[in-house]
Amino acid sequence: MSFSSQATKDLQATLDSACADEEKGLPGVVGVIVGKDGTEHFAHAAGKRGYGSSDPMTLDSIFWIASCTKMITGIAAMQLVEKGDLSLDDPSQVEKLCPEIRDLKVLQADGSLVDKKGGISLRMLLTHTGM
């Protein structure tokens, strides 16, 4: 897969225009297109590193994404559930993937640690719930 020089220019122009208006647009953006084989087909940085910043956005800019990785991980996990590769309710599968969870202790109100009463499932991890 490769893009024509016109398609590349159009993609760059789209990203540039998203950052053109400092008050109503995005401060900065990075767009990357990667093929299924891991080959990078397009990469472009536009705008500034943040609102009011004079530093240009670059392909190497580091972003603070807060808790967005939780959402991405949840989506990936649910896609694997849909494919049948993971189960939402099989604690043994979680323990196989994360063996350190097998011997996890539970903190009590008095500060002591006790053995957990049951397994921890993917559903419990994704919803931050216990038994």
Secondary structure, DSSP 8 states (H G I E B T S, - for coil): ----HHHHHHHHHHHHHHTS-TTTS-SEEEEEEE-TTS-EEEEEEEEBSSTT--SB--TT-----TTHHHHHHHHHHHHHHHHTSS-SS-HHHHHHH-GGGTT-EEE-TTS-EEE-SS---HHHHHHT---
